[in-house]
């Protein structure tokens, strides 16, 4: 699916203020992460699926917030619902 068909990108800001510098859950638990993802709905910072905690995906499953962006460079967006990059 291309991003043009994914309605979840409509109206989503390109950036939001990060709640934390690192993965919120990993910082609380004292664990490490591989890469970070920023929720474009609320600013939650979670670790990627290559990290042991997979907290960005867990955040989507808990909240339903569909779109995140790769940190630190915002190179791409990901829609969890359609499993599509933008």
PDB file of N, CA, C and O in Angstrom:
ATOM      1  N   UNK A   1       0.849  -1.178   0.000  1.00  0.00           N
ATOM      2  CA  UNK A   1       0.000   0.000   0.000  1.00  0.00           C
ATOM      3  C   UNK A   1       0.891   1.236   0.000  1.00  0.00           C
ATOM      4  O   UNK A   1       1.880   1.280   0.731  1.00  0.00           O
ATOM      5  N   UNK A   2       0.566   2.209  -0.783  1.00  0.00           N
ATOM      6  CA  UNK A   2       1.335   3.445  -0.815  1.00  0.00           C
ATOM      7  C   UNK A   2       0.765   4.429   0.187  1.00  0.00           C
ATOM      8  O   UNK A   2      -0.380   4.303   0.621  1.00  0.00           O
ATOM      9  N   UNK A   3       1.586   5.418   0.550  1.00  0.00           N
ATOM     10  CA  UNK A   3       1.129   6.387   1.526  1.00  0.00           C
ATOM     11  C   UNK A   3      -0.043   7.216   1.002  1.00  0.00           C
ATOM     12  O   UNK A   3      -0.803   7.757   1.805  1.00  0.00           O
ATOM     13  N   UNK A   4      -0.216   7.335  -0.319  1.00  0.00           N
ATOM     14  CA  UNK A   4      -1.331   8.109  -0.872  1.00  0.00           C
ATOM     15  C   UNK A   4      -2.680   7.480  -0.535  1.00  0.00           C
ATOM     16  O   UNK A   4      -3.688   8.185  -0.488  1.00  0.00           O
ATOM     17  N   UNK A   5      -2.719   6.181  -0.303  1.00  0.00           N
ATOM     18  CA  UNK A   5      -3.956   5.502   0.033  1.00  0.00           C
ATOM     19  C   UNK A   5      -4.169   5.430   1.548  1.00  0.00           C
ATOM     20  O   UNK A   5      -5.264   5.098   2.000  1.00  0.00           O
ATOM     21  N   UNK A   6      -3.159   5.731   2.316  1.00  0.00           N
ATOM     22  CA  UNK A   6      -3.261   5.630   3.770  1.00  0.00           C
ATOM     23  C   UNK A   6      -3.797   6.932   4.342  1.00  0.00           C
ATOM     24  O   UNK A   6      -3.118   7.959   4.313  1.00  0.00           O
ATOM     25  N   UNK A   7      -5.010   6.887   4.860  1.00  0.00           N
ATOM     26  CA  UNK A   7      -5.649   8.076   5.415  1.00  0.00           C
ATOM     27  C   UNK A   7      -5.034   8.506   6.743  1.00  0.00           C
ATOM     28  O   UNK A   7      -5.265   9.628   7.193  1.00  0.00           O
ATOM     29  N   UNK A   8      -4.257   7.631   7.375  1.00  0.00           N
ATOM     30  CA  UNK A   8      -3.677   7.956   8.674  1.00  0.00           C
ATOM     31  C   UNK A   8      -2.603   9.035   8.598  1.00  0.00           C
ATOM     32  O   UNK A   8      -2.278   9.654   9.611  1.00  0.00           O
ATOM     33  N   UNK A   9      -2.048   9.267   7.410  1.00  0.00           N
ATOM     34  CA  UNK A   9      -1.061  10.344   7.260  1.00  0.00           C
ATOM     35  C   UNK A   9      -1.732  11.706   7.118  1.00  0.00           C
ATOM     36  O   UNK A   9      -1.090  12.733   7.334  1.00  0.00           O
ATOM     37  N   UNK A  10      -3.012  11.728   6.759  1.00  0.00           N
ATOM     38  CA  UNK A  10      -3.735  12.989   6.579  1.00  0.00           C
ATOM     39  C   UNK A  10      -3.841  13.727   7.910  1.00  0.00           C
ATOM     40  O   UNK A  10      -4.316  13.173   8.902  1.00  0.00           O
ATOM     41  N   UNK A  11      -3.399  14.964   7.922  1.00  0.00           N
ATOM     42  CA  UNK A  11      -3.521  15.798   9.108  1.00  0.00           C
ATOM     43  C   UNK A  11      -2.524  15.514  10.213  1.00  0.00           C
ATOM     44  O   UNK A  11      -2.542  16.185  11.245  1.00  0.00           O
ATOM     45  N   UNK A  12      -1.647  14.526  10.019  1.00  0.00           N
ATOM     46  CA  UNK A  12      -0.632  14.225  11.030  1.00  0.00           C
ATOM     47  C   UNK A  12       0.501  15.236  10.884  1.00  0.00           C
ATOM     48  O   UNK A  12       0.999  15.445   9.779  1.00  0.00           O
ATOM     49  N   UNK A  13       0.913  15.861  11.977  1.00  0.00           N
ATOM     50  CA  UNK A  13       2.014  16.825  11.875  1.00  0.00           C
ATOM     51  C   UNK A  13       3.309  16.131  11.498  1.00  0.00           C
ATOM     52  O   UNK A  13       3.462  14.930  11.722  1.00  0.00           O
ATOM     53  N   UNK A  14       4.231  16.874  10.933  1.00  0.00           N
ATOM     54  CA  UNK A  14       5.537  16.301  10.583  1.00  0.00           C
ATOM     55  C   UNK A  14       6.403  16.077  11.808  1.00  0.00           C
ATOM     56  O   UNK A  14       7.325  15.262  11.782  1.00  0.00           O
ATOM     57  N   UNK A  15       6.113  16.787  12.868  1.00  0.00           N
ATOM     58  CA  UNK A  15       6.849  16.623  14.113  1.00  0.00           C
ATOM     59  C   UNK A  15       5.980  17.064  15.284  1.00  0.00           C
ATOM     60  O   UNK A  15       5.071  17.878  15.123  1.00  0.00           O
ATOM     61  N   UNK A  16       6.263  16.533  16.438  1.00  0.00           N
ATOM     62  CA  UNK A  16       5.654  16.957  17.694  1.00  0.00           C
ATOM     63  C   UNK A  16       6.778  17.025  18.716  1.00  0.00           C
ATOM     64  O   UNK A  16       7.859  16.482  18.485  1.00  0.00           O
ATOM     65  N   UNK A  17       6.539  17.674  19.824  1.00  0.00           N
ATOM     66  CA  UNK A  17       7.546  17.732  20.887  1.00  0.00           C
ATOM     67  C   UNK A  17       7.694  16.353  21.517  1.00  0.00           C
ATOM     68  O   UNK A  17       6.708  15.694  21.845  1.00  0.00           O
ATOM     69  N   UNK A  18       8.932  15.935  21.677  1.00  0.00           N
ATOM     70  CA  UNK A  18       9.213  14.649  22.303  1.00  0.00           C
ATOM     71  C   UNK A  18       8.972  14.738  23.799  1.00  0.00           C
ATOM     72  O   UNK A  18       9.354  15.721  24.435  1.00  0.00           O
ATOM     73  N   UNK A  19       8.337  13.714  24.366  1.00  0.00           N
ATOM     74  CA  UNK A  19       8.129  13.661  25.812  1.00  0.00           C
ATOM     75  C   UNK A  19       9.437  13.411  26.553  1.00  0.00           C
ATOM     76  O   UNK A  19       9.621  13.899  27.668  1.00  0.00           O
ATOM     77  N   UNK A  20      10.346  12.652  25.940  1.00  0.00           N
ATOM     78  CA  UNK A  20      11.648  12.331  26.530  1.00  0.00           C
ATOM     79  C   UNK A  20      12.689  12.307  25.420  1.00  0.00           C
ATOM     80  O   UNK A  20      12.345  12.299  24.238  1.00  0.00           O
ATOM     81  N   UNK A  21      13.946  12.294  25.798  1.00  0.00           N
ATOM     82  CA  UNK A  21      15.031  12.188  24.809  1.00  0.00           C
ATOM     83  C   UNK A  21      15.208  10.749  24.342  1.00  0.00           C
ATOM     84  O   UNK A  21      15.524  10.508  23.177  1.00  0.00           O
ATOM     85  N   UNK A  22      15.007   9.796  25.240  1.00  0.00           N
ATOM     86  CA  UNK A  22      15.147   8.378  24.920  1.00  0.00           C
ATOM     87  C   UNK A  22      13.827   7.659  25.077  1.00  0.00           C
ATOM     88  O   UNK A  22      12.798   8.281  25.341  1.00  0.00           O
ATOM     89  N   UNK A  23      13.857   6.353  24.915  1.00  0.00           N
ATOM     90  CA  UNK A  23      12.653   5.531  25.078  1.00  0.00           C
ATOM     91  C   UNK A  23      12.125   5.692  26.505  1.00  0.00           C
ATOM     92  O   UNK A  23      12.846   5.450  27.473  1.00  0.00           O
ATOM     93  N   UNK A  24      10.870   6.100  26.622  1.00  0.00           N
ATOM     94  CA  UNK A  24      10.287   6.361  27.937  1.00  0.00           C
ATOM     95  C   UNK A  24      10.339   5.142  28.852  1.00  0.00           C
ATOM     96  O   UNK A  24      10.744   5.244  30.010  1.00  0.00           O
ATOM     97  N   UNK A  25       9.930   3.994  28.328  1.00  0.00           N
ATOM     98  CA  UNK A  25       9.891   2.777  29.147  1.00  0.00           C
ATOM     99  C   UNK A  25      11.285   2.252  29.453  1.00  0.00           C
ATOM    100  O   UNK A  25      11.542   1.797  30.568  1.00  0.00           O
ATOM    101  N   UNK A  26      12.194   2.309  28.473  1.00  0.00           N
ATOM    102  CA  UNK A  26      13.564   1.837  28.708  1.00  0.00           C
ATOM    103  C   UNK A  26      14.282   2.713  29.735  1.00  0.00           C
ATOM    104  O   UNK A  26      15.037   2.213  30.569  1.00  0.00           O
ATOM    105  N   UNK A  27      14.039   4.032  29.668  1.00  0.00           N
ATOM    106  CA  UNK A  27      14.642   4.928  30.660  1.00  0.00           C
ATOM    107  C   UNK A  27      14.152   4.581  32.063  1.00  0.00           C
ATOM    108  O   UNK A  27      14.942   4.572  33.008  1.00  0.00           O
ATOM    109  N   UNK A  28      12.865   4.296  32.209  1.00  0.00           N
ATOM    110  CA  UNK A  28      12.317   3.926  33.518  1.00  0.00           C
ATOM    111  C   UNK A  28      12.879   2.600  34.011  1.00  0.00           C
ATOM    112  O   UNK A  28      13.148   2.434  35.200  1.00  0.00           O
ATOM    113  N   UNK A  29      13.056   1.649  33.080  1.00  0.00           N
ATOM    114  CA  UNK A  29      13.530   0.318  33.448  1.00  0.00           C
ATOM    115  C   UNK A  29      15.036   0.146  33.427  1.00  0.00           C
ATOM    116  O   UNK A  29      15.548  -0.900  33.826  1.00  0.00           O
ATOM    117  N   UNK A  30      15.757   1.169  32.962  1.00  0.00           N
ATOM    118  CA  UNK A  30      17.211   1.082  32.909  1.00  0.00           C
ATOM    119  C   UNK A  30      17.726   0.127  31.842  1.00  0.00           C
ATOM    120  O   UNK A  30      18.797  -0.460  31.999  1.00  0.00           O
ATOM    121  N   UNK A  31      16.968  -0.036  30.752  1.00  0.00           N
ATOM    122  CA  UNK A  31      17.387  -0.930  29.672  1.00  0.00           C
ATOM    123  C   UNK A  31      17.820  -0.126  28.449  1.00  0.00           C
ATOM    124  O   UNK A  31      17.546   1.069  28.344  1.00  0.00           O
ATOM    125  N   UNK A  32      18.497  -0.802  27.537  1.00  0.00           N
ATOM    126  CA  UNK A  32      19.013  -0.159  26.328  1.00  0.00           C
ATOM    127  C   UNK A  32      18.067  -0.351  25.157  1.00  0.00           C
ATOM    128  O   UNK A  32      17.203  -1.227  25.174  1.00  0.00           O
ATOM    129  N   UNK A  33      18.244   0.477  24.142  1.00  0.00           N
ATOM    130  CA  UNK A  33      17.470   0.380  22.914  1.00  0.00           C
ATOM    131  C   UNK A  33      18.407   0.464  21.717  1.00  0.00           C
ATOM    132  O   UNK A  33      19.558   0.882  21.843  1.00  0.00           O
ATOM    133  N   UNK A  34      17.899   0.059  20.548  1.00  0.00           N
ATOM    134  CA  UNK A  34      18.655   0.100  19.297  1.00  0.00           C
ATOM    135  C   UNK A  34      18.393   1.417  18.569  1.00  0.00           C
ATOM    136  O   UNK A  34      19.334   2.127  18.216  1.00  0.00           O
ATOM    137  N   UNK A  35      17.133   1.741  18.347  1.00  0.00           N
ATOM    138  CA  UNK A  35      16.742   2.970  17.653  1.00  0.00           C
ATOM    139  C   UNK A  35      15.427   3.465  18.252  1.00  0.00           C
ATOM    140  O   UNK A  35      14.717   2.726  18.933  1.00  0.00           O
ATOM    141  N   UNK A  36      15.122   4.734  17.979  1.00  0.00           N
ATOM    142  CA  UNK A  36      13.949   5.364  18.590  1.00  0.00           C
ATOM    143  C   UNK A  36      12.901   5.761  17.560  1.00  0.00           C
ATOM    144  O   UNK A  36      13.217   6.052  16.406  1.00  0.00           O
ATOM    145  N   UNK A  37      11.646   5.768  18.003  1.00  0.00           N
ATOM    146  CA  UNK A  37      10.509   6.171  17.188  1.00  0.00           C
ATOM    147  C   UNK A  37       9.676   7.173  17.975  1.00  0.00           C
ATOM    148  O   UNK A  37       9.511   7.036  19.188  1.00  0.00           O
ATOM    149  N   UNK A  38       9.153   8.181  17.282  1.00  0.00           N
ATOM    150  CA  UNK A  38       8.354   9.232  17.902  1.00  0.00           C
ATOM    151  C   UNK A  38       6.916   9.136  17.432  1.00  0.00           C
ATOM    152  O   UNK A  38       6.655   9.163  16.229  1.00  0.00           O
ATOM    153  N   UNK A  39       5.984   9.027  18.359  1.00  0.00           N
ATOM    154  CA  UNK A  39       4.561   9.010  18.032  1.00  0.00           C
ATOM    155  C   UNK A  39       4.143  10.412  17.628  1.00  0.00           C
ATOM    156  O   UNK A  39       4.338  11.365  18.382  1.00  0.00           O
ATOM    157  N   UNK A  40       3.569  10.538  16.442  1.00  0.00           N
ATOM    158  CA  UNK A  40       3.160  11.851  15.950  1.00  0.00           C
ATOM    159  C   UNK A  40       1.791  12.279  16.464  1.00  0.00           C
ATOM    160  O   UNK A  40       1.306  13.354  16.111  1.00  0.00           O
ATOM    161  N   UNK A  41       1.170  11.460  17.285  1.00  0.00           N
ATOM    162  CA  UNK A  41      -0.087  11.848  17.921  1.00  0.00           C
ATOM    163  C   UNK A  41       0.143  12.514  19.275  1.00  0.00           C
ATOM    164  O   UNK A  41      -0.543  13.474  19.623  1.00  0.00           O
ATOM    165  N   UNK A  42       1.115  11.999  20.041  1.00  0.00           N
ATOM    166  CA  UNK A  42       1.251  12.475  21.424  1.00  0.00           C
ATOM    167  C   UNK A  42       2.675  12.782  21.879  1.00  0.00           C
ATOM    168  O   UNK A  42       2.859  13.305  22.978  1.00  0.00           O
ATOM    169  N   UNK A  43       3.681  12.475  21.071  1.00  0.00           N
ATOM    170  CA  UNK A  43       5.056  12.759  21.464  1.00  0.00           C
ATOM    171  C   UNK A  43       5.745  11.652  22.250  1.00  0.00           C
ATOM    172  O   UNK A  43       6.872  11.838  22.709  1.00  0.00           O
ATOM    173  N   UNK A  44       5.095  10.508  22.415  1.00  0.00           N
ATOM    174  CA  UNK A  44       5.730   9.380  23.096  1.00  0.00           C
ATOM    175  C   UNK A  44       6.956   8.941  22.311  1.00  0.00           C
ATOM    176  O   UNK A  44       6.907   8.837  21.085  1.00  0.00           O
ATOM    177  N   UNK A  45       8.047   8.683  23.007  1.00  0.00           N
ATOM    178  CA  UNK A  45       9.257   8.151  22.388  1.00  0.00           C
ATOM    179  C   UNK A  45       9.402   6.706  22.834  1.00  0.00           C
ATOM    180  O   UNK A  45       9.472   6.414  24.027  1.00  0.00           O
ATOM    181  N   UNK A  46       9.447   5.807  21.858  1.00  0.00           N
ATOM    182  CA  UNK A  46       9.593   4.385  22.145  1.00  0.00           C
ATOM    183  C   UNK A  46      10.698   3.784  21.315  1.00  0.00           C
ATOM    184  O   UNK A  46      11.117   4.355  20.308  1.00  0.00           O
ATOM    185  N   UNK A  47      11.167   2.630  21.740  1.00  0.00           N
ATOM    186  CA  UNK A  47      12.232   1.947  21.004  1.00  0.00           C
ATOM    187  C   UNK A  47      11.653   1.116  19.864  1.00  0.00           C
ATOM    188  O   UNK A  47      10.490   0.716  19.891  1.00  0.00           O
ATOM    189  N   UNK A  48      12.488   0.869  18.869  1.00  0.00           N
ATOM    190  CA  UNK A  48      12.078   0.148  17.657  1.00  0.00           C
ATOM    191  C   UNK A  48      11.897  -1.345  17.924  1.00  0.00           C
ATOM    192  O   UNK A  48      12.187  -1.831  19.017  1.00  0.00           O
ATOM    193  N   UNK A  49      11.421  -2.056  16.922  1.00  0.00           N
ATOM    194  CA  UNK A  49      11.187  -3.497  17.061  1.00  0.00           C
ATOM    195  C   UNK A  49      12.470  -4.312  17.082  1.00  0.00           C
ATOM    196  O   UNK A  49      12.421  -5.506  17.378  1.00  0.00           O
ATOM    197  N   UNK A  50      13.616  -3.711  16.776  1.00  0.00           N
ATOM    198  CA  UNK A  50      14.903  -4.402  16.918  1.00  0.00           C
ATOM    199  C   UNK A  50      15.408  -4.321  18.354  1.00  0.00           C
ATOM    200  O   UNK A  50      16.370  -5.000  18.713  1.00  0.00           O
ATOM    201  N   UNK A  51      14.775  -3.508  19.165  1.00  0.00           N
ATOM    202  CA  UNK A  51      15.118  -3.369  20.583  1.00  0.00           C
ATOM    203  C   UNK A  51      14.347  -4.411  21.384  1.00  0.00           C
ATOM    204  O   UNK A  51      13.249  -4.806  20.992  1.00  0.00           O
ATOM    205  N   UNK A  52      14.915  -4.860  22.506  1.00  0.00           N
ATOM    206  CA  UNK A  52      14.221  -5.886  23.298  1.00  0.00           C
ATOM    207  C   UNK A  52      12.814  -5.493  23.739  1.00  0.00           C
ATOM    208  O   UNK A  52      11.923  -6.342  23.777  1.00  0.00           O
ATOM    209  N   UNK A  53      12.599  -4.220  24.074  1.00  0.00           N
ATOM    210  CA  UNK A  53      11.303  -3.809  24.598  1.00  0.00           C
ATOM    211  C   UNK A  53      10.233  -3.575  23.562  1.00  0.00           C
ATOM    212  O   UNK A  53       9.047  -3.695  23.869  1.00  0.00           O
ATOM    213  N   UNK A  54      10.620  -3.242  22.332  1.00  0.00           N
ATOM    214  CA  UNK A  54       9.665  -2.940  21.260  1.00  0.00           C
ATOM    215  C   UNK A  54       8.566  -1.988  21.750  1.00  0.00           C
ATOM    216  O   UNK A  54       7.381  -2.214  21.501  1.00  0.00           O
ATOM    217  N   UNK A  55       8.973  -0.922  22.448  1.00  0.00           N
ATOM    218  CA  UNK A  55       8.013  -0.047  23.107  1.00  0.00           C
ATOM    219  C   UNK A  55       7.232   0.855  22.166  1.00  0.00           C
ATOM    220  O   UNK A  55       6.128   1.271  22.517  1.00  0.00           O
ATOM    221  N   UNK A  56       7.750   1.176  20.991  1.00  0.00           N
ATOM    222  CA  UNK A  56       6.971   1.979  20.039  1.00  0.00           C
ATOM    223  C   UNK A  56       5.751   1.181  19.563  1.00  0.00           C
ATOM    224  O   UNK A  56       4.643   1.715  19.510  1.00  0.00           O
ATOM    225  N   UNK A  57       5.952  -0.072  19.224  1.00  0.00           N
ATOM    226  CA  UNK A  57       4.834  -0.927  18.814  1.00  0.00           C
ATOM    227  C   UNK A  57       3.875  -1.151  19.973  1.00  0.00           C
ATOM    228  O   UNK A  57       2.659  -1.152  19.777  1.00  0.00           O
ATOM    229  N   UNK A  58       4.403  -1.342  21.174  1.00  0.00           N
ATOM    230  CA  UNK A  58       3.547  -1.508  22.349  1.00  0.00           C
ATOM    231  C   UNK A  58       2.686  -0.268  22.570  1.00  0.00           C
ATOM    232  O   UNK A  58       1.521  -0.374  22.952  1.00  0.00           O
ATOM    233  N   UNK A  59       3.263   0.904  22.331  1.00  0.00           N
ATOM    234  CA  UNK A  59       2.510   2.158  22.469  1.00  0.00           C
ATOM    235  C   UNK A  59       1.346   2.191  21.469  1.00  0.00           C
ATOM    236  O   UNK A  59       0.229   2.564  21.828  1.00  0.00           O
ATOM    237  N   UNK A  60       1.608   1.805  20.226  1.00  0.00           N
ATOM    238  CA  UNK A  60       0.528   1.749  19.235  1.00  0.00           C
ATOM    239  C   UNK A  60      -0.574   0.784  19.684  1.00  0.00           C
ATOM    240  O   UNK A  60      -1.756   1.121  19.617  1.00  0.00           O
ATOM    241  N   UNK A  61      -0.196  -0.402  20.135  1.00  0.00           N
ATOM    242  CA  UNK A  61      -1.188  -1.400  20.546  1.00  0.00           C
ATOM    243  C   UNK A  61      -2.019  -0.906  21.727  1.00  0.00           C
ATOM    244  O   UNK A  61      -3.207  -1.216  21.824  1.00  0.00           O
ATOM    245  N   UNK A  62      -1.405  -0.145  22.616  1.00  0.00           N
ATOM    246  CA  UNK A  62      -2.097   0.365  23.798  1.00  0.00           C
ATOM    247  C   UNK A  62      -2.999   1.555  23.470  1.00  0.00           C
ATOM    248  O   UNK A  62      -4.105   1.662  24.000  1.00  0.00           O
ATOM    249  N   UNK A  63      -2.528   2.452  22.594  1.00  0.00           N
ATOM    250  CA  UNK A  63      -3.236   3.711  22.357  1.00  0.00           C
ATOM    251  C   UNK A  63      -3.989   3.782  21.037  1.00  0.00           C
ATOM    252  O   UNK A  63      -4.962   4.527  20.914  1.00  0.00           O
ATOM    253  N   UNK A  64      -3.544   3.007  20.045  1.00  0.00           N
ATOM    254  CA  UNK A  64      -4.126   3.106  18.716  1.00  0.00           C
ATOM    255  C   UNK A  64      -3.583   4.261  17.898  1.00  0.00           C
ATOM    256  O   UNK A  64      -4.062   4.507  16.791  1.00  0.00           O
ATOM    257  N   UNK A  65      -2.589   4.978  18.417  1.00  0.00           N
ATOM    258  CA  UNK A  65      -1.973   6.073  17.656  1.00  0.00           C
ATOM    259  C   UNK A  65      -1.256   5.472  16.458  1.00  0.00           C
ATOM    260  O   UNK A  65      -0.309   4.706  16.640  1.00  0.00           O
ATOM    261  N   UNK A  66      -1.676   5.794  15.237  1.00  0.00           N
ATOM    262  CA  UNK A  66      -1.258   5.026  14.069  1.00  0.00           C
ATOM    263  C   UNK A  66       0.080   5.380  13.430  1.00  0.00           C
ATOM    264  O   UNK A  66       0.674   4.524  12.774  1.00  0.00           O
ATOM    265  N   UNK A  67       0.581   6.611  13.595  1.00  0.00           N
ATOM    266  CA  UNK A  67       1.752   7.024  12.816  1.00  0.00           C
ATOM    267  C   UNK A  67       2.904   7.427  13.724  1.00  0.00           C
ATOM    268  O   UNK A  67       2.726   8.166  14.692  1.00  0.00           O
ATOM    269  N   UNK A  68       4.092   6.925  13.390  1.00  0.00           N
ATOM    270  CA  UNK A  68       5.304   7.322  14.085  1.00  0.00           C
ATOM    271  C   UNK A  68       6.353   7.695  13.055  1.00  0.00           C
ATOM    272  O   UNK A  68       6.211   7.415  11.865  1.00  0.00           O
ATOM    273  N   UNK A  69       7.411   8.334  13.543  1.00  0.00           N
ATOM    274  CA  UNK A  69       8.505   8.766  12.693  1.00  0.00           C
ATOM    275  C   UNK A  69       9.819   8.283  13.310  1.00  0.00           C
ATOM    276  O   UNK A  69       9.941   8.169  14.530  1.00  0.00           O
ATOM    277  N   UNK A  70      10.792   8.005  12.452  1.00  0.00           N
ATOM    278  CA  UNK A  70      12.103   7.557  12.916  1.00  0.00           C
ATOM    279  C   UNK A  70      12.879   8.730  13.496  1.00  0.00           C
ATOM    280  O   UNK A  70      12.919   9.813  12.912  1.00  0.00           O
ATOM    281  N   UNK A  71      13.490   8.502  14.642  1.00  0.00           N
ATOM    282  CA  UNK A  71      14.379   9.495  15.249  1.00  0.00           C
ATOM    283  C   UNK A  71      15.824   9.059  15.050  1.00  0.00           C
ATOM    284  O   UNK A  71      16.084   7.857  14.991  1.00  0.00           O
ATOM    285  N   UNK A  72      16.765   9.971  14.945  1.00  0.00           N
ATOM    286  CA  UNK A  72      16.638  11.395  15.206  1.00  0.00           C
ATOM    287  C   UNK A  72      16.376  12.242  13.958  1.00  0.00           C
ATOM    288  O   UNK A  72      16.128  13.442  14.082  1.00  0.00           O
ATOM    289  N   UNK A  73      16.423  11.659  12.778  1.00  0.00           N
ATOM    290  CA  UNK A  73      16.428  12.472  11.556  1.00  0.00           C
ATOM    291  C   UNK A  73      15.092  12.558  10.817  1.00  0.00           C
ATOM    292  O   UNK A  73      15.021  13.199   9.768  1.00  0.00           O
ATOM    293  N   UNK A  74      14.039  11.934  11.329  1.00  0.00           N
ATOM    294  CA  UNK A  74      12.719  11.997  10.688  1.00  0.00           C
ATOM    295  C   UNK A  74      12.768  11.512   9.231  1.00  0.00           C
ATOM    296  O   UNK A  74      12.069  12.044   8.369  1.00  0.00           O
ATOM    297  N   UNK A  75      13.591  10.513   8.973  1.00  0.00           N
ATOM    298  CA  UNK A  75      13.821  10.038   7.603  1.00  0.00           C
ATOM    299  C   UNK A  75      12.564   9.446   6.967  1.00  0.00           C
ATOM    300  O   UNK A  75      12.402   9.515   5.749  1.00  0.00           O
ATOM    301  N   UNK A  76      11.686   8.871   7.763  1.00  0.00           N
ATOM    302  CA  UNK A  76      10.475   8.259   7.231  1.00  0.00           C
ATOM    303  C   UNK A  76       9.418   8.157   8.317  1.00  0.00           C
ATOM    304  O   UNK A  76       9.716   8.195   9.511  1.00  0.00           O
ATOM    305  N   UNK A  77       8.157   8.026   7.865  1.00  0.00           N
ATOM    306  CA  UNK A  77       7.023   7.782   8.755  1.00  0.00           C
ATOM    307  C   UNK A  77       6.561   6.347   8.539  1.00  0.00           C
ATOM    308  O   UNK A  77       6.818   5.750   7.494  1.00  0.00           O
ATOM    309  N   UNK A  78       5.881   5.808   9.532  1.00  0.00           N
ATOM    310  CA  UNK A  78       5.340   4.453   9.457  1.00  0.00           C
ATOM    311  C   UNK A  78       3.911   4.459   9.985  1.00  0.00           C
ATOM    312  O   UNK A  78       3.636   5.012  11.050  1.00  0.00           O
ATOM    313  N   UNK A  79       3.013   3.845   9.238  1.00  0.00           N
ATOM    314  CA  UNK A  79       1.640   3.653   9.687  1.00  0.00           C
ATOM    315  C   UNK A  79       1.517   2.214  10.188  1.00  0.00           C
ATOM    316  O   UNK A  79       1.689   1.263   9.426  1.00  0.00           O
ATOM    317  N   UNK A  80       1.219   2.071  11.470  1.00  0.00           N
ATOM    318  CA  UNK A  80       1.066   0.739  12.056  1.00  0.00           C
ATOM    319  C   UNK A  80      -0.175   0.024  11.526  1.00  0.00           C
ATOM    320  O   UNK A  80      -0.176  -1.200  11.390  1.00  0.00           O
ATOM    321  N   UNK A  81      -1.211   0.771  11.230  1.00  0.00           N
ATOM    322  CA  UNK A  81      -2.464   0.158  10.776  1.00  0.00           C
ATOM    323  C   UNK A  81      -2.283  -0.514   9.420  1.00  0.00           C
ATOM    324  O   UNK A  81      -2.661  -1.670   9.234  1.00  0.00           O
ATOM    325  N   UNK A  82      -1.699   0.224   8.472  1.00  0.00           N
ATOM    326  CA  UNK A  82      -1.539  -0.290   7.111  1.00  0.00           C
ATOM    327  C   UNK A  82      -0.162  -0.883   6.837  1.00  0.00           C
ATOM    328  O   UNK A  82       0.102  -1.381   5.743  1.00  0.00           O
ATOM    329  N   UNK A  83       0.711  -0.825   7.837  1.00  0.00           N
ATOM    330  CA  UNK A  83       2.078  -1.333   7.692  1.00  0.00           C
ATOM    331  C   UNK A  83       2.717  -0.778   6.442  1.00  0.00           C
ATOM    332  O   UNK A  83       3.202  -1.509   5.578  1.00  0.00           O
ATOM    333  N   UNK A  84       2.700   0.576   6.372  1.00  0.00           N
ATOM    334  CA  UNK A  84       3.188   1.281   5.189  1.00  0.00           C
ATOM    335  C   UNK A  84       4.068   2.455   5.577  1.00  0.00           C
ATOM    336  O   UNK A  84       3.788   3.173   6.537  1.00  0.00           O
ATOM    337  N   UNK A  85       5.143   2.637   4.809  1.00  0.00           N
ATOM    338  CA  UNK A  85       6.042   3.782   4.984  1.00  0.00           C
ATOM    339  C   UNK A  85       5.527   4.970   4.174  1.00  0.00           C
ATOM    340  O   UNK A  85       4.789   4.825   3.199  1.00  0.00           O
ATOM    341  N   UNK A  86       5.943   6.126   4.618  1.00  0.00           N
ATOM    342  CA  UNK A  86       5.685   7.350   3.863  1.00  0.00           C
ATOM    343  C   UNK A  86       7.006   8.086   3.708  1.00  0.00           C
ATOM    344  O   UNK A  86       7.049   9.157   3.102  1.00  0.00           O
TER     345      UNK A  86
END
